[in-house]
Amino acid sequence: MNRQQIEQLLASIAGTRILVVGDLILDEYIWGKTSRISPEAPVQVVEVVRDELRLGGAGNVVNNLLSLGCKVSVASVVGIDDDGQKIIGLLRQQGVSVDGIHQAEGRKTSRKSRVLASQQQMLRIDRETTDEITEMQQGLLFDYVKQNLPNAGVVLISDYLKGVLAPALLQQVIALCRHVGVPVVIDPKGSDYSRYRGATLLTPNRREAEVATGIEISDETSLLIAGAMLLDVQQLEALVLTRSEEGMSLFAAGGSVEHLPTEAREVFDVSGAGDTVVAVIGAALAVNSGLSVAAKLANLAAGIVVGKLGTSTVTAAEIIADHARRNRQSDGKILPRDELVAVLESLRSTGKKIIFTNGCFDLLHAGHVKYLQQARNLGDLLVLGLNSDDSIRRLKGPKRPLLEEAERAQILAALDCIDYLAVFDEDTPLELLQTIRPQILVKGGDYLPDEVVGKDLVESYGGRVELIHFVDGKSTTNIIDKILSTYRD
């Protein structure tokens, strides 16, 4: 897939109506730091810094769809308890209809509490009910699905074996979807896949496929046997088998198999990656993308989301930018301000240290390059704020710049030391800094620290300013003077 195809597909996905059916879970993240062992037991003591509640299970599928711009309806059952109300509240905050969520007396809403320190998960505590929902509750869910199916481009089923997806309900929903021609995509669990028989597509990971088939997947031969068995026995149209660092394999009815290599850069956390895969594949199928294209887009998205800590989502801007970076397309680094913020926030969540510098960079020279390389070495990501043409004219006069902003941006984005670039039209980069909030602000050594625009802002949230000396004698003005003196008649 090229950039244009990805952009067109993501644009068509935005606004698509999708119905999600499954187990809603409340994910609690307790973030802290640890520096000592408890005197009571040989365990680490975590000093809590902050905690956060997120939608988990089918709720994380919803989050992934919303981040792609889809319109989502949800069918599920939770308890009449505080956690159930919290889930409903989180969905409402995002504009998701909760009409299909039923609260059941005596049922405990699932909550998973994760304790994290030093960018890793240390402990998980589960509180839940996994009893199968009653026939009456199954009937209420099925009625909701039936009423909302005409408006849905696809039905996504997220099974966490918490009791909402009873086998009888699953078979009713699958049969109805087949009858009306709506794809049904399922993220499966457990050992009995007969409950999913007749679905359009399943998305098990390697371990789940091994449990379901009884086949240890250790090489390509065993992989092909397991995939073909699931496809045939469960009467599927397709199967996407995810294989962690080895990527994913797409099995289609008729015997074709396509292996997609991993797109992951650095794996922080695989939790929730399956939610991203089922969401992206389902959204792509909802706009008739085709199985191969849907799987490739999901592979791109999964490679991004496993680089984040905790169950996470991925945006269209992140997918486009990541694809461009992988294919060394310099224009993938040049982003509008709102898209840049979304990309940086996800990278910041993985602990990446963001550096920022700015300038006109009219007639790029060796001094510029050395300065930018030194800046990049101060952290993990260098973001360049580039003065627009109008901004430069106000600063340097009507004869500048010599190169238009689009050309300057393309030249700069081609440098390996620059990760992202945004053009700003203001006289100073202060507004851009307020949006990006870098940890390190870099300026040239010809400035004094107190003269650096944004110094107070960056230092207010714990960041710092670094000054880097320019190479002596290297400047755009000197190049212009040399050209004039050399070629003047």
ABEGO torsion letter per residue (X at the ends): XBAAAAAAAAAAABGBBBBBBEBBBBBBBBBBBBABBBAABBBBBBBBABBBBBBBEAAAAAAAAAAAGBBBBBBBBBBBBAAAAAAAAAAAAAGBBAAABBBBBGBBBBBBBBBBBGGBBABBBBBBBABBBBAAAAAAAAAAAAAAAAABABBBBBBAGAGABBAAAAAAAAAAAAAAGBBBBBBBBEABAAAABGBABBBBBAAAAAAAAGBBBABAAAAAAAAAAAAAAAGBABBBBBAEAAEBBBBBBGGBBBBBBBABABBABABGAAAAAAAAAAAAAAAGAEAAAAAAAAAAAAAAAAABBEBBBBBAAAAAAAAAAAAGBAAAABBBAAAAAAAAAAAAAAGBBBBBBBEAGBGBBAAAAAAAAAAAAABABBBBBBBBAAAAAAAAEAAOBABBAAAAAAAAAABAABABBBBBABABAAAAAAAAGBABBBBBAABBAAABBGAAAAAAAGBBBBBBBBBBGBBAAAAAAAAAAAABX
